[in-house]
Amino acid sequence: MHGVVSAPEPEAVDAGAELLRAGGNAIDAAVGCALVQGVVDPPMSGIAGWGTMQVFAPDHNEHVCIDFYGTAPQAARADMWADDLIGEARDGWGFLVKGQRNEIGYEAIATPGTLKGLFEAHSRFGRLPWATVVEQAVDIARNGFPVRPHFHRFLTGEAAQGRVALKDKMNFSESGRQLFYRQDGSAKSIGTIIRNLDLANTLEQIARVGADDFYEGDVARTMIDDISSHGGLLQLEDLKNYRTQWHPPARSTYRGLDLTANNPPGGGLVLIELLNILENFDLSKYAHNSSDYIRIVAEAMKCVTRDKDLHMGDPDFFDVPVDQFLDRKRASEIAQHIDSGGRYSVTRLNPKESQHTTHVSVLDDNGNAVSMTHSLGMVSGVITKGLGFLFNGAMGVFDPRPGHPGSIAPGKRRFTAACPTIVFEKGKPSVVIGAPGGAHIVVAVAQALINILDFRMSLQEAVSAPRFSATSDILDVSNRIPRFVTRDLEKHGYQIARSAVSYAFAEVHAVGRGAQGQWSGGADPFADGMALVV
């Protein structure tokens, strides 16, 4: 089968492409790609993580969003960290507590959903045998993969703005130290081959018997024995009772094209609200990334961020005002306020930030499409001896303050800005897009879509163009936004935070097919990924 795959890891893109070449469809390719991502990018994703995917499967006459978010264990309490709260991330992505036990170690682990989500999606929509889809992940784990520059940044990352140093997370467990570091404690250098035999064995077991072993069998018991002995919250019943959620996608339009995204507690409605506001402006009349353009888009970003903070949560626990996010009349009124010079404000408890996620976009020649964002959250650093994979640190995003939309509750799913999105033209997928990147995901995907649909950029141009982010009262800009632009914004009262890197604020990956059947793809240059047509 022909198609196109885009993701931040070349090995994962190769795996997805090989599955298409073997006769698999977009779902086979996306699942195989995701499993390899967990091998070669272990701090970003893995089978003990969480995520959300949108699947358009005309082969099955189905269009669905599958949510496999991490859930708070049954032992969790709303006030368990309330007295130890220090602050909140400036961009709204996570909280700091004393001892940082919500971020690193065994208490940080939420009930993982990734493996069940991948397995169920493949069982429903895949063509190839499950063992075939898992095979390349096993092979790469056993035979080795090189440390890439993007991964190396995790192995050497220092503490930033109050967060636990990334290197401290990656060498938290004995297995992590043996896998990723030399005997003198220094990180293995770029190009060093890492062989994760424990993970290869775990994946082989899963390939033979499916996901049940992870949730109810020997793997589950090994995990829980380790977690329980170290004071973690996760119990065997949490694994046994874990369920994915399947829903129709949220629907909207932009510039006359149909657009679908995921549901709460994902970021799809936030993306739709942002685009609804911006559709009231003729954005293409402005110079791209000019000060006038940035002011308009940034104010819309701040508005939807405020709405997200106040009104978005797990709909099983919190009454999400869906109609408000979709209300075009309200969006028009917000646009009028922005157009008249109005401003919005987003307050935070304390300025910090974080992002540890990955993404895959796939489209095949039958029109099957998958956009999937999956993650370990903030990565706990925990690796159970003999299993080879890192556990999520998803508890770090729950609000330690009781009574808030994102407060802790047993079985509750945390908000994520992940917004796997598909744009349709005449009923067929034309753009399949999404991104990793913490709280910056929605604003990054929105900018890429505007680049494609308003400024008529190619997919690669669209995901590579300089971005900015306004998820607080400080306007973050990449280092490629000209200083004469930011000086003008500062004259108008904006506080600017210039990133040290040229490519910043999430890592957007997109694939598409034009009206004449031509394939295209774009991979964000910040990561080490690629887009590949087969």
PEZITA-V459750 format. One record per residue. N is the residue number from 1. PSI is psi in degrees with one decimal (* if undefined). OMEGA is omega in degrees with one decimal (* if undefined). D_FIRST is the distance of its C-alpha to the first C-alpha in whole Angstrom. Layout:
# PEZITA-V459750
N & PSI & OMEGA & D_FIRST
N & PSI & OMEGA & D_FIRST
This chain:
# PEZITA-V459750
1 & 143.5 & 177.1 & 0
2 & 157.9 & 178.3 & 4
3 & -168.1 & -178.7 & 7
4 & 140.5 & -177.6 & 10
5 & 138.8 & 174.1 & 12
6 & 134.4 & -179.8 & 16
7 & 164.6 & -178.0 & 19
8 & -9.8 & -175.5 & 22
9 & 119.3 & -179.2 & 21
10 & -38.8 & -179.6 & 20
11 & -37.1 & 179.9 & 19
12 & -40.3 & 177.0 & 18
13 & -42.4 & 175.9 & 15
14 & -44.4 & -178.8 & 14
15 & -45.2 & 178.2 & 14
16 & -41.6 & 179.2 & 11
17 & -40.3 & 179.2 & 9
18 & -36.8 & 178.8 & 10
19 & -35.5 & 173.2 & 9
20 & -43.7 & 180.0 & 5
21 & -27.3 & -179.9 & 6
22 & 3.6 & 179.1 & 7
23 & 1.8 & 177.0 & 5
24 & 166.4 & 178.7 & 7
25 & -172.0 & -176.2 & 7
26 & -31.9 & -179.3 & 9
27 & -45.4 & 174.2 & 12
28 & -47.2 & -176.6 & 11
29 & -43.0 & -178.2 & 11
30 & -42.5 & -179.3 & 14
31 & -45.6 & 177.6 & 16
32 & -40.3 & 177.2 & 15
33 & -46.3 & -178.5 & 16
34 & -39.7 & 179.3 & 19
35 & -39.3 & 177.3 & 20
36 & -37.2 & 176.9 & 20
37 & -39.6 & 178.9 & 22
38 & -21.9 & 177.7 & 25
39 & -50.4 & -170.4 & 25
40 & -14.2 & 179.2 & 25
41 & 58.8 & -168.3 & 27
42 & -27.7 & 177.5 & 29
43 & -13.4 & -175.3 & 32
44 & -30.1 & -173.8 & 29
45 & 172.4 & 177.5 & 27
46 & 175.7 & -174.6 & 27
47 & -14.4 & 176.2 & 27
48 & 28.3 & 179.7 & 30
49 & -147.5 & -177.8 & 29
50 & 168.9 & 178.8 & 29
51 & -170.7 & -179.5 & 26
52 & 140.0 & 178.2 & 25
53 & 150.7 & 171.6 & 21
54 & 127.5 & -178.4 & 20
55 & 121.0 & 170.9 & 17
56 & 113.0 & -171.3 & 16
57 & 80.8 & 178.0 & 15
58 & -24.8 & 175.3 & 15
59 & -30.3 & -179.1 & 13
60 & 4.6 & -177.4 & 17
61 & 42.6 & -178.8 & 19
62 & 148.3 & 174.9 & 20
63 & 113.9 & -168.6 & 20
64 & 150.8 & 168.0 & 22
65 & 129.5 & -179.6 & 24
66 & 115.5 & -179.6 & 24
67 & 125.0 & 176.6 & 27
68 & 54.2 & -177.7 & 28
69 & 154.4 & 170.3 & 31
70 & 140.0 & 179.8 & 33
71 & 147.9 & 177.6 & 36
72 & 132.8 & 178.9 & 40
73 & 159.7 & -179.2 & 41
74 & -23.7 & 179.4 & 44
75 & -6.5 & -178.4 & 47
76 & 150.1 & 178.3 & 46
77 & 149.6 & -177.3 & 49
78 & -33.8 & -174.6 & 49
79 & 16.6 & -170.7 & 52
80 & -26.8 & 178.0 & 51
81 & 10.3 & -172.9 & 51
82 & -41.3 & -177.4 & 53
83 & -12.7 & -176.8 & 56
84 & 9.5 & -177.0 & 54
85 & 130.7 & 177.3 & 52
86 & -46.2 & -175.8 & 52
87 & -177.5 & -178.5 & 50
88 & 149.9 & 176.2 & 47
89 & 139.4 & -180.0 & 44
90 & -37.1 & -179.3 & 45
91 & 2.6 & 177.8 & 41
92 & 12.2 & -175.7 & 41
93 & 76.2 & 172.7 & 39
94 & 165.0 & -175.6 & 41
95 & 155.2 & 178.2 & 45
96 & 131.0 & 175.4 & 47
97 & 158.9 & 179.9 & 50
98 & 137.9 & -178.4 & 52
99 & -10.1 & 175.7 & 51
100 & 30.2 & -176.6 & 47
101 & -10.3 & 171.3 & 47
102 & -8.4 & -173.3 & 44
103 & -31.6 & -177.6 & 42
104 & 140.1 & 178.7 & 43
105 & -170.9 & -166.3 & 43
106 & -29.5 & 178.4 & 43
107 & -18.7 & -176.7 & 44
108 & -9.2 & -171.6 & 41
109 & 123.4 & 170.3 & 39
110 & 165.7 & 178.8 & 37
111 & 119.7 & -175.7 & 36
112 & 145.0 & -179.3 & 32
113 & -9.3 & -170.5 & 29
114 & -51.2 & -174.6 & 26
115 & -41.6 & 179.5 & 25
116 & -40.8 & 178.5 & 26
117 & -44.7 & 179.3 & 24
118 & -44.1 & -177.1 & 21
119 & -43.6 & -178.5 & 21
120 & -39.0 & 177.4 & 22
121 & -44.5 & 178.6 & 19
122 & -42.2 & -179.2 & 17
123 & -36.1 & -177.2 & 19
124 & -38.9 & -168.5 & 19
125 & -15.2 & -173.5 & 15
126 & 160.2 & 178.2 & 13
127 & -40.8 & -174.8 & 11
128 & 158.7 & 176.1 & 12
129 & 147.5 & 179.3 & 16
130 & -43.5 & -178.6 & 18
131 & -34.8 & 178.0 & 19
132 & -39.1 & -179.2 & 16
133 & -33.4 & -178.7 & 15
134 & -19.4 & -167.6 & 19
135 & -44.5 & -175.5 & 19
136 & -32.6 & 175.6 & 18
137 & -41.7 & 176.9 & 21
138 & -47.3 & -176.1 & 23
139 & -44.1 & -178.4 & 23
140 & -39.6 & 177.8 & 23
141 & -39.5 & -176.6 & 26
142 & -42.7 & -173.6 & 28
143 & -13.8 & 170.7 & 27
144 & 156.7 & 177.9 & 28
145 & 150.8 & -178.5 & 27
146 & 147.2 & 170.9 & 29
147 & 116.4 & 179.0 & 31
148 & 161.3 & -179.2 & 29
149 & -41.4 & -178.2 & 32
150 & -42.8 & 177.6 & 31
151 & -38.3 & -178.0 & 31
152 & -31.5 & 178.0 & 34
153 & -31.1 & 176.6 & 36
154 & -38.4 & -176.2 & 36
155 & -20.9 & -175.8 & 38
156 & -1.0 & -172.6 & 40
157 & 130.2 & 177.9 & 41
158 & 170.8 & 175.3 & 44
159 & 137.0 & -179.2 & 45
160 & 121.9 & 173.0 & 45
161 & 40.4 & 174.0 & 47
162 & -12.2 & 179.4 & 48
163 & 158.6 & 170.7 & 45
164 & 135.7 & 178.5 & 44
165 & 136.0 & -179.6 & 43
166 & -38.0 & -179.4 & 40
167 & -30.4 & 178.5 & 41
168 & -31.0 & 175.7 & 43
169 & -43.2 & -175.1 & 40
170 & -23.1 & 176.0 & 38
171 & 21.8 & 179.4 & 41
172 & -43.4 & -177.8 & 43
173 & 152.4 & 176.1 & 42
174 & -41.0 & 179.3 & 43
175 & -38.4 & 178.0 & 39
176 & -40.9 & 178.9 & 38
177 & -40.2 & -179.0 & 41
178 & -36.3 & -177.8 & 40
179 & -43.1 & -164.3 & 36
180 & -7.3 & -174.0 & 37
181 & 154.3 & 176.3 & 40
182 & 172.7 & -178.8 & 43
183 & -28.5 & 179.2 & 46
184 & 3.4 & 177.8 & 48
185 & -7.2 & 179.2 & 46
186 & 150.9 & -179.2 & 44
187 & 144.7 & 173.2 & 40
188 & 140.1 & -170.3 & 38
189 & 164.2 & 177.2 & 37
190 & 131.6 & -179.3 & 34
191 & -16.0 & 177.1 & 32
192 & 135.8 & 180.0 & 34
193 & 127.6 & 177.8 & 32
194 & 127.5 & 175.8 & 32
195 & 119.8 & -177.5 & 31
196 & 83.8 & -174.6 & 31
197 & -34.5 & 178.0 & 32
198 & -44.4 & 179.5 & 33
199 & -38.1 & 177.3 & 30
200 & -43.8 & 179.9 & 28
201 & -41.0 & 178.5 & 30
202 & -45.3 & -179.6 & 30
203 & -36.0 & 175.9 & 26
204 & -42.4 & 177.4 & 26
205 & -43.5 & 179.6 & 28
206 & -36.4 & 178.2 & 26
207 & -34.3 & -179.0 & 23
208 & -43.2 & -168.9 & 25
209 & -4.4 & 179.4 & 27
210 & -169.6 & -173.0 & 25
211 & -18.5 & -174.3 & 27
212 & -33.6 & -178.2 & 30
213 & -32.2 & 179.7 & 31
214 & -31.4 & -174.1 & 31
215 & -18.5 & -177.1 & 33
216 & -12.3 & -171.2 & 35
217 & -147.3 & -175.5 & 35
218 & -41.4 & 179.7 & 37
219 & -42.9 & 178.9 & 35
220 & -46.4 & -177.9 & 36
221 & -38.1 & 177.6 & 39
222 & -42.9 & 178.1 & 39
223 & -51.5 & -173.6 & 38
224 & -36.0 & 176.2 & 41
225 & -43.5 & -179.6 & 44
226 & -48.5 & -177.0 & 43
227 & -45.0 & -178.7 & 43
228 & -38.1 & -178.0 & 46
229 & -12.8 & 179.6 & 48
230 & 19.3 & 173.3 & 47
231 & 16.8 & 178.5 & 48
232 & 166.5 & -176.9 & 45
233 & -29.4 & -172.2 & 44
234 & 134.9 & 179.8 & 41
235 & 165.2 & -177.7 & 42
236 & -35.6 & 179.6 & 40
237 & -32.4 & 176.5 & 41
238 & -42.7 & 179.0 & 39
239 & -47.0 & -177.7 & 36
240 & -35.6 & -174.4 & 36
241 & 0.7 & -176.6 & 37
242 & 136.4 & 178.3 & 34
243 & 138.8 & 169.6 & 32
244 & 167.6 & 176.4 & 29
245 & 132.9 & -179.0 & 29
246 & 127.1 & -178.9 & 27
247 & 154.3 & 167.9 & 28
248 & 149.2 & -179.1 & 27
249 & 157.8 & 168.9 & 26
250 & 139.9 & -172.7 & 29
251 & 144.7 & 175.6 & 29
252 & -173.0 & 172.9 & 30
253 & 157.1 & 172.5 & 30
254 & 124.5 & -178.4 & 31
255 & 37.2 & 176.0 & 32
256 & 0.2 & 179.3 & 31
257 & 143.8 & 176.4 & 27
258 & 143.4 & -178.1 & 26
259 & 134.1 & 178.0 & 25
260 & 144.8 & -179.4 & 25
261 & -177.5 & -175.9 & 26
262 & 176.5 & -173.6 & 27
263 & 169.5 & 173.1 & 30
264 & 144.0 & 9.5 & 33
265 & 22.2 & 174.4 & 34
266 & 178.2 & -172.4 & 31
267 & 7.7 & -174.9 & 31
268 & -44.2 & -179.5 & 30
269 & -32.9 & 177.4 & 33
270 & -42.1 & 176.1 & 35
271 & -45.2 & -179.3 & 32
272 & -44.2 & 178.4 & 32
273 & -43.1 & -179.8 & 36
274 & -45.7 & 179.8 & 36
275 & -35.8 & 176.9 & 34
276 & -40.4 & 177.3 & 36
277 & -48.5 & -173.9 & 39
278 & -21.0 & 178.3 & 38
279 & -16.8 & 177.3 & 37
280 & -8.1 & 179.6 & 40
281 & 144.7 & 170.4 & 41
282 & 82.1 & -172.3 & 40
283 & -30.0 & -176.1 & 38
284 & -12.2 & 179.0 & 37
285 & -14.7 & 177.9 & 41
286 & 150.0 & 170.5 & 41
287 & 134.2 & -176.9 & 41
288 & 129.0 & -179.2 & 38
289 & 26.2 & 169.1 & 39
290 & 168.1 & -178.0 & 43
291 & -37.6 & 178.2 & 45
292 & -43.0 & 178.4 & 45
293 & -47.9 & -177.9 & 42
294 & -40.5 & -179.6 & 42
295 & -46.4 & -178.6 & 45
296 & -51.1 & -175.6 & 43
297 & -38.8 & -179.1 & 40
298 & -40.7 & 179.1 & 41
299 & -38.3 & 175.7 & 44
300 & -39.2 & 176.7 & 41
301 & -45.2 & -179.3 & 39
302 & -39.3 & 179.8 & 43
303 & -48.1 & -177.6 & 43
304 & -29.2 & 175.2 & 40
305 & -42.7 & 176.4 & 41
306 & -45.3 & 178.1 & 44
307 & -41.1 & 178.5 & 43
308 & -46.3 & -178.4 & 40
309 & -36.0 & -175.3 & 43
310 & -30.7 & -164.7 & 45
311 & -0.5 & -174.7 & 43
312 & 132.0 & 177.4 & 40
313 & -168.9 & 177.5 & 39
314 & 115.9 & -176.9 & 38
315 & -15.4 & 174.3 & 38
316 & -14.2 & -177.8 & 39
317 & -15.1 & -171.9 & 42
318 & 136.9 & -177.7 & 43
319 & 94.6 & -179.3 & 43
320 & 123.3 & 179.3 & 41
321 & 77.5 & -174.7 & 42
322 & -44.1 & -176.9 & 38
323 & -32.5 & 179.0 & 40
324 & -42.0 & -179.8 & 42
325 & -27.7 & -177.6 & 38
326 & -5.4 & -171.3 & 37
327 & 108.6 & -178.5 & 40
328 & -31.1 & 176.9 & 40
329 & -45.4 & 177.0 & 44
330 & -40.9 & 177.9 & 44
331 & -39.7 & 178.7 & 42
332 & -39.7 & 179.0 & 44
333 & -38.7 & 176.3 & 47
334 & -42.8 & 179.0 & 46
335 & -40.5 & 178.4 & 44
336 & -39.9 & 177.4 & 48
337 & -43.8 & 178.5 & 49
338 & -43.1 & -178.0 & 47
339 & -30.4 & 179.8 & 48
340 & 6.3 & 177.9 & 52
341 & 5.8 & -178.9 & 52
342 & 155.3 & -178.7 & 51
343 & 157.8 & 177.6 & 50
344 & 159.6 & -177.9 & 48
345 & 139.8 & 176.2 & 49
346 & 119.6 & -178.4 & 47
347 & 149.5 & 178.9 & 49
348 & 156.3 & 177.2 & 48
349 & -31.5 & -174.0 & 51
350 & 144.7 & -174.9 & 50
351 & 107.3 & 173.1 & 48
352 & 169.8 & 175.9 & 45
353 & 164.4 & -176.1 & 41
354 & 153.7 & 172.6 & 38
355 & 125.6 & 179.0 & 34
356 & 89.2 & -172.8 & 32
357 & 167.7 & 171.9 & 28
358 & 173.8 & -172.1 & 25
359 & 156.3 & 171.7 & 22
360 & 135.0 & 173.9 & 18
361 & 132.2 & -177.9 & 16
362 & 142.8 & 175.6 & 12
363 & 134.4 & 178.7 & 10
364 & 174.2 & -171.5 & 7
365 & -2.0 & 169.6 & 7
366 & 0.5 & -178.8 & 8
367 & 3.0 & 173.9 & 11
368 & 135.9 & -176.3 & 11
369 & 141.4 & 176.0 & 13
370 & 129.4 & 167.8 & 15
371 & 119.9 & -173.4 & 18
372 & 128.1 & 173.2 & 20
373 & 125.7 & 179.6 & 23
374 & 161.2 & -162.5 & 25
375 & 169.3 & 163.9 & 28
376 & 9.1 & -175.0 & 31
377 & -114.6 & 179.7 & 33
378 & 4.5 & -177.6 & 36
379 & 116.7 & -175.1 & 35
380 & -22.3 & -174.4 & 38
381 & -8.2 & -176.1 & 39
382 & 129.2 & 169.4 & 39
383 & 115.7 & 176.7 & 37
384 & 129.8 & -177.8 & 38
385 & 128.4 & 177.8 & 39
386 & -10.0 & -178.1 & 37
387 & -34.5 & 169.3 & 34
388 & -6.3 & -177.9 & 33
389 & 151.2 & 175.6 & 31
390 & 145.6 & 174.0 & 33
391 & 153.3 & 175.3 & 34
392 & 160.6 & 170.8 & 34
393 & 41.4 & -169.4 & 37
394 & -16.1 & 179.3 & 36
395 & -17.9 & -176.4 & 40
396 & -15.5 & -178.8 & 41
397 & -17.3 & 176.4 & 40
398 & 144.7 & 179.9 & 42
399 & 119.2 & 179.8 & 45
400 & -8.3 & -179.8 & 48
401 & 118.2 & 176.7 & 50
402 & 151.3 & 174.4 & 51
403 & 10.7 & 178.8 & 50
404 & 160.5 & -179.1 & 48
405 & -34.2 & -177.8 & 44
406 & 17.9 & -178.7 & 43
407 & 159.1 & -178.5 & 45
408 & 138.6 & 170.7 & 45
409 & 143.6 & 179.5 & 45
410 & 130.1 & 179.0 & 43
411 & 0.4 & -175.9 & 40
412 & 145.6 & 176.2 & 39
413 & 138.1 & 179.8 & 36
414 & 154.7 & 175.0 & 37
415 & 144.2 & 170.4 & 36
416 & 142.0 & 176.7 & 33
417 & -4.9 & 179.6 & 32
418 & 131.3 & -176.4 & 28
419 & 68.5 & 176.1 & 27
420 & 126.3 & -166.4 & 23
421 & 145.4 & 174.5 & 23
422 & 132.8 & 174.4 & 20
423 & 133.8 & -176.7 & 22
424 & 142.3 & 172.7 & 21
425 & 117.3 & -177.0 & 22
426 & 41.1 & 174.8 & 23
427 & -1.3 & -178.8 & 21
428 & 144.3 & 178.8 & 17
429 & 125.9 & 176.7 & 17
430 & -29.7 & 176.8 & 18
431 & 127.5 & 174.1 & 19
432 & 120.0 & -165.6 & 18
433 & 155.5 & 175.9 & 21
434 & -178.6 & -175.7 & 23
435 & 149.4 & 159.1 & 25
436 & 167.0 & 174.3 & 27
437 & 28.8 & 174.4 & 31
438 & -138.1 & -176.1 & 33
439 & -12.0 & -178.6 & 35
440 & -3.1 & -170.9 & 34
441 & -52.5 & -175.8 & 31
442 & -47.6 & -175.4 & 31
443 & -30.7 & 178.2 & 33
444 & -45.3 & 178.7 & 31
445 & -40.8 & 178.3 & 28
446 & -44.2 & 179.8 & 30
447 & -40.9 & 178.6 & 31
448 & -41.3 & 178.3 & 28
449 & -41.5 & 176.4 & 27
450 & -41.5 & 178.1 & 30
451 & -38.9 & -178.3 & 30
452 & -48.1 & -168.1 & 26
453 & -26.7 & 178.3 & 28
454 & -41.6 & -175.2 & 32
455 & 0.1 & 173.9 & 32
456 & 37.9 & 175.5 & 29
457 & 155.1 & 169.3 & 27
458 & 165.7 & -179.5 & 24
459 & -41.9 & 179.9 & 22
460 & -41.8 & 176.4 & 23
461 & -40.4 & -175.0 & 27
462 & -40.8 & -178.4 & 27
463 & -14.3 & -178.3 & 26
464 & -17.9 & -176.1 & 28
465 & 147.7 & -179.6 & 31
466 & 138.3 & -178.7 & 34
467 & 165.8 & 173.6 & 35
468 & 167.9 & -177.8 & 38
469 & 135.7 & 178.3 & 38
470 & 74.6 & 176.8 & 41
471 & 16.0 & 172.4 & 41
472 & -171.8 & 178.5 & 45
473 & -2.9 & 174.1 & 48
474 & 133.2 & -179.6 & 47
475 & 110.6 & 178.6 & 44
476 & 134.6 & 178.7 & 42
477 & 147.7 & 174.6 & 41
478 & 163.0 & -174.8 & 38
479 & -4.5 & 176.8 & 40
480 & -0.7 & 171.1 & 39
481 & 122.2 & -174.0 & 41
482 & 146.5 & -179.6 & 44
483 & -28.6 & 176.8 & 47
484 & -26.2 & 175.5 & 49
485 & -47.4 & -177.8 & 46
486 & -30.9 & 176.0 & 47
487 & -40.5 & 178.7 & 51
488 & -40.4 & 177.5 & 51
489 & -39.7 & 178.4 & 49
490 & -35.3 & 176.6 & 52
491 & -27.0 & 179.5 & 55
492 & 14.9 & 171.3 & 53
493 & 6.8 & -179.7 & 54
494 & 135.8 & 173.8 & 50
495 & 124.0 & -173.3 & 50
496 & 135.2 & 170.1 & 47
497 & 110.2 & -177.4 & 46
498 & 124.2 & 177.8 & 44
499 & 149.6 & 177.3 & 41
500 & -14.7 & -176.0 & 42
501 & 156.3 & -177.2 & 38
502 & -31.3 & 179.0 & 36
503 & 115.0 & -172.5 & 33
504 & 165.5 & 173.4 & 34
505 & 78.6 & -180.0 & 34
506 & 173.3 & -177.1 & 30
507 & 93.4 & -171.2 & 27
508 & 135.8 & 177.2 & 25
509 & 131.4 & -174.2 & 21
510 & 148.3 & 171.0 & 19
511 & 159.2 & -179.5 & 16
512 & 172.7 & 176.0 & 16
513 & 126.5 & -177.0 & 15
514 & 175.0 & -177.6 & 18
515 & -26.9 & 179.6 & 19
516 & 9.4 & 176.5 & 18
517 & 4.2 & -177.9 & 14
518 & 135.5 & 179.1 & 15
519 & 151.0 & 173.9 & 13
520 & 161.2 & 178.9 & 16
521 & 158.7 & 177.0 & 17
522 & 135.3 & 178.1 & 20
523 & 128.6 & -177.5 & 21
524 & 130.3 & -176.7 & 25
525 & -16.9 & -178.0 & 27
526 & -40.5 & 178.2 & 30
527 & -173.2 & -176.9 & 27
528 & 20.4 & -169.6 & 26
529 & -168.5 & -178.8 & 22
530 & 165.3 & 169.9 & 19
531 & 137.3 & -174.3 & 16
532 & 126.7 & 176.0 & 14
533 & 134.5 & 177.7 & 11
534 & * & * & 8
